[in-house]
Amino acid sequence: YRALGLLARANAYSIGLGEYEDARAMYDEAGAVFRMLGLEVEEARAQIGKVWPLACLGLYGEAVETSAWAEQVLEANDEWASLAALTMNMAAVHGRQGEDAAALATLDRAREIHRRLGTEGTPVHAFIEQNRAIVLRNLGHFDESIVASQEAWESLTALGQTVEAARAQQNLAITYVVLGRYNRALQLLNEARDVFWADGRRRDAILVDLFMSDCLLMLRRFSDVLDRTRQVRELFNDLGTRFEVAQGLLNEAIAY
């Protein structure tokens, strides 16, 4: 029960607050308790959530090693729902490194695993489509990306997952930025930002400011860009997520 409590706290730090160092420590602590009890499958499940914080902290090698071990255990025990979630997180690791083709292949594998789950896997399917939308956009497949974002938004809205539906809306907005539909993109981003603030997700709300700065740059609203990117740098410096800090610095430089 202590391990389950640690795991719940780790998820709250990682998914809710974006405090990745604290999340990483708690995932490790929960895994150690499960390992002491000889519960290998539970230990492997505890590593699923850890992959994303590792990626955000730039610890890609450790993320790959963690994922490989957990995948072996989960596949051997026919834990398909957990394996689909792990595979999806591993795709995000590829995506943050700019390995979009590998990310798409990994997400397609997650989707194939999901098919074995039937109706049980519906929430997982929505998250997979949400991530596919990002990778498809990066690869220039804009129509497919829009369809995937819309499908994810509809599924998550139907499931009552308001925050994740807002994240799908955010992804769609970023695609519209790339396509030059700036006013529609800003509308969607503002709506997503309001949802995140209402749910107390400061990290997610400030991240929207980073995406909005991309759009505001194209509209030549440079003072607004500088205001937003400074907030982005301050928050993500504190969180230790260097990727977002670098993106904020780049947009700030372009604005100057």
C-alpha positions as CSV (number, residue, x, y, z in Angstrom):
1,Y,0.0,0.0,0.0
2,R,2.9,2.3,0.7
3,A,4.2,1.6,-2.8
4,L,0.8,2.4,-4.4
5,G,0.7,5.6,-2.4
6,L,4.2,6.6,-3.7
7,L,3.1,5.7,-7.2
8,A,0.0,7.9,-7.0
9,R,2.2,10.8,-5.7
10,A,4.7,10.3,-8.4
11,N,1.9,10.5,-11.1
12,A,0.6,13.7,-9.5
13,Y,4.1,15.3,-9.5
14,S,4.8,14.2,-13.1
15,I,1.4,14.5,-14.9
16,G,-0.2,17.2,-12.8
17,L,2.6,19.5,-11.6
18,G,5.5,18.8,-14.0
19,E,7.9,18.4,-11.1
20,Y,10.0,15.7,-12.7
21,E,12.9,15.2,-10.2
22,D,10.4,14.6,-7.4
23,A,8.4,12.3,-9.6
24,R,11.5,10.3,-10.6
25,A,12.5,9.8,-7.0
26,M,9.0,8.5,-6.1
27,Y,8.8,6.2,-9.0
28,D,12.1,4.7,-8.0
29,E,11.0,4.4,-4.4
30,A,7.7,2.7,-5.3
31,G,9.6,0.3,-7.7
32,A,12.0,-0.6,-4.9
33,V,9.2,-1.6,-2.6
34,F,7.5,-3.8,-5.2
35,R,10.9,-5.4,-6.0
36,M,11.5,-6.1,-2.3
37,L,8.1,-7.9,-2.2
38,G,8.9,-9.9,-5.3
39,L,6.1,-8.2,-7.4
40,E,7.9,-7.9,-10.7
41,V,4.8,-6.9,-12.8
42,E,3.9,-4.2,-10.3
43,E,7.5,-2.9,-10.4
44,A,7.4,-2.8,-14.2
45,R,4.1,-0.9,-14.1
46,A,5.7,1.6,-11.7
47,Q,8.3,2.3,-14.4
48,I,5.8,3.3,-17.1
49,G,5.2,6.7,-15.7
50,K,8.9,7.2,-15.0
51,V,9.8,7.2,-18.7
52,W,8.2,10.7,-19.4
53,P,9.9,12.5,-16.5
54,L,13.2,11.0,-17.6
55,A,12.6,12.3,-21.2
56,C,11.7,15.8,-19.9
57,L,14.9,15.9,-17.8
58,G,16.9,15.0,-21.0
59,L,17.9,11.5,-19.5
60,Y,17.1,9.7,-22.7
61,G,19.5,6.8,-22.2
62,E,18.0,6.0,-18.8
63,A,14.5,6.3,-20.3
64,V,15.4,3.7,-23.0
65,E,16.9,1.3,-20.5
66,T,13.9,1.7,-18.1
67,S,11.4,1.1,-21.0
68,A,13.3,-1.9,-22.4
69,W,13.3,-3.7,-19.0
70,A,9.6,-3.0,-18.2
71,E,8.6,-4.0,-21.8
72,Q,10.2,-7.4,-21.4
73,V,8.3,-8.0,-18.1
74,L,4.9,-6.7,-19.3
75,E,5.0,-8.6,-22.6
76,A,6.0,-11.9,-20.8
77,N,3.0,-11.5,-18.5
78,D,0.4,-10.5,-21.2
79,E,-0.1,-7.0,-19.6
80,W,-1.2,-5.4,-22.9
81,A,-2.9,-2.3,-21.5
82,S,0.2,-1.4,-19.5
83,L,2.5,-2.3,-22.5
84,A,0.4,0.1,-24.7
85,A,0.9,2.9,-22.2
86,L,4.7,2.2,-21.9
87,T,5.1,2.1,-25.7
88,M,3.3,5.4,-26.0
89,N,5.6,7.0,-23.5
90,M,8.6,5.6,-25.4
91,A,7.3,7.3,-28.5
92,A,7.4,10.6,-26.7
93,V,11.1,10.0,-25.9
94,H,11.8,9.6,-29.6
95,G,9.7,12.7,-30.4
96,R,11.7,14.9,-28.0
97,Q,14.9,13.8,-29.7
98,G,13.5,14.8,-33.1
99,E,13.2,11.1,-34.2
100,D,9.8,11.5,-35.6
101,A,9.8,8.5,-37.9
102,A,10.8,6.3,-35.0
103,A,8.1,7.9,-32.8
104,L,5.4,7.3,-35.4
105,A,6.5,3.6,-35.8
106,T,6.4,3.2,-32.0
107,L,2.9,4.8,-31.8
108,D,1.7,2.5,-34.5
109,R,2.9,-0.4,-32.4
110,A,1.0,1.0,-29.4
111,R,-2.1,1.3,-31.6
112,E,-1.7,-2.4,-32.6
113,I,-1.4,-3.5,-29.0
114,H,-4.5,-1.4,-28.2
115,R,-6.5,-3.3,-30.8
116,R,-6.0,-6.5,-28.7
117,L,-7.8,-4.7,-25.8
118,G,-11.1,-4.1,-27.5
119,T,-13.4,-1.6,-25.7
120,E,-11.2,-1.7,-22.6
121,G,-8.5,0.3,-24.4
122,T,-10.6,3.2,-25.5
123,P,-9.0,5.8,-23.3
124,V,-5.6,4.5,-24.4
125,H,-6.6,4.9,-28.0
126,A,-7.4,8.6,-27.5
127,F,-4.0,9.2,-26.0
128,I,-2.3,7.4,-28.8
129,E,-4.1,9.5,-31.4
130,Q,-3.2,12.6,-29.6
131,N,0.5,11.7,-29.7
132,R,0.2,10.6,-33.4
133,A,-1.2,14.0,-34.2
134,I,2.0,15.6,-33.0
135,V,4.4,13.3,-34.9
136,L,2.3,13.5,-38.1
137,R,2.5,17.2,-38.0
138,N,6.3,17.1,-37.5
139,L,6.5,14.8,-40.6
140,G,4.4,17.3,-42.6
141,H,1.3,15.1,-42.8
142,F,-1.0,17.9,-41.8
143,D,-4.4,16.5,-42.9
144,E,-3.8,13.3,-41.0
145,S,-2.6,15.3,-38.0
146,I,-5.8,17.3,-37.9
147,V,-7.9,14.2,-38.2
148,A,-6.0,12.5,-35.3
149,S,-6.3,15.6,-33.1
150,Q,-10.0,15.9,-33.7
151,E,-10.5,12.1,-33.1
152,A,-8.6,12.4,-29.8
153,W,-10.6,15.5,-28.8
154,E,-13.9,13.8,-29.4
155,S,-13.0,10.7,-27.5
156,L,-11.6,12.5,-24.5
157,T,-14.5,14.9,-24.4
158,A,-16.9,11.9,-24.4
159,L,-14.9,10.3,-21.6
160,G,-15.1,13.5,-19.5
161,Q,-11.3,14.0,-19.6
162,T,-11.5,17.7,-19.8
163,V,-7.8,18.5,-19.4
164,E,-6.6,15.9,-21.9
165,A,-9.3,17.1,-24.3
166,A,-7.8,20.6,-23.9
167,R,-4.4,19.2,-24.7
168,A,-5.8,17.7,-28.0
169,Q,-7.1,21.2,-28.7
170,Q,-3.7,22.6,-28.0
171,N,-2.1,20.1,-30.5
172,L,-4.6,21.1,-33.1
173,A,-3.8,24.8,-32.6
174,I,-0.1,24.2,-33.1
175,T,-0.9,22.5,-36.4
176,Y,-2.9,25.6,-37.4
177,V,0.1,27.8,-36.5
178,V,2.2,25.8,-39.0
179,L,-0.5,26.2,-41.6
180,G,-0.7,30.0,-41.0
181,R,-4.2,30.0,-39.5
182,Y,-3.0,32.2,-36.6
183,N,-6.3,33.6,-35.4
184,R,-7.9,30.2,-35.1
185,A,-4.8,28.9,-33.4
186,L,-4.8,31.7,-30.8
187,Q,-8.5,31.0,-30.1
188,L,-7.9,27.3,-29.4
189,L,-4.8,28.0,-27.3
190,N,-6.6,30.6,-25.2
191,E,-9.4,28.1,-24.5
192,A,-6.9,25.3,-23.6
193,R,-4.9,27.7,-21.3
194,D,-8.1,28.6,-19.4
195,V,-8.8,24.9,-18.8
196,F,-5.3,24.3,-17.5
197,W,-5.4,27.3,-15.1
198,A,-8.8,26.2,-13.9
199,D,-7.4,22.8,-13.0
200,G,-4.4,24.3,-11.2
201,R,-2.0,23.1,-13.9
202,R,0.5,26.0,-14.0
203,R,3.1,24.1,-15.9
204,D,0.7,23.2,-18.7
205,A,-0.7,26.7,-18.8
206,I,2.7,28.3,-19.1
207,L,3.6,25.8,-21.8
208,V,0.7,27.1,-23.8
209,D,2.3,30.6,-23.6
210,L,5.3,29.1,-25.4
211,F,3.1,27.8,-28.2
212,M,1.3,31.1,-28.3
213,S,4.7,32.9,-28.7
214,D,5.2,30.9,-32.0
215,C,2.0,32.3,-33.2
216,L,2.6,35.9,-31.9
217,L,6.0,35.9,-33.6
218,M,4.3,35.4,-37.0
219,L,1.8,38.2,-36.2
220,R,4.8,40.5,-35.3
221,R,3.5,41.1,-31.8
222,F,7.1,41.1,-30.4
223,S,6.4,42.7,-27.0
224,D,3.8,40.0,-26.2
225,V,6.3,37.3,-27.2
226,L,9.0,38.7,-24.8
227,D,6.5,38.8,-21.9
228,R,5.4,35.2,-22.5
229,T,8.9,33.7,-23.1
230,R,10.3,35.3,-19.9
231,Q,7.6,33.5,-17.9
232,V,8.4,30.3,-19.8
233,R,12.1,30.5,-19.0
234,E,11.6,31.2,-15.4
235,L,9.2,28.3,-14.8
236,F,11.0,25.7,-16.8
237,N,14.4,26.7,-15.4
238,D,12.9,25.9,-12.0
239,L,11.5,22.6,-13.2
240,G,14.8,21.6,-14.9
241,T,13.3,20.9,-18.3
242,R,15.9,22.3,-20.6
243,F,14.1,21.6,-23.9
244,E,11.4,24.1,-23.2
245,V,13.9,26.6,-21.8
246,A,15.8,26.4,-25.1
247,Q,12.6,26.9,-27.1
248,G,11.7,29.9,-25.0
249,L,15.2,31.4,-25.5
250,L,15.0,30.9,-29.2
251,N,11.7,32.7,-29.6
252,E,12.9,35.5,-27.3
253,A,16.0,35.9,-29.5
254,I,13.8,36.0,-32.7
255,A,11.6,38.6,-31.1
256,Y,14.6,40.8,-30.3
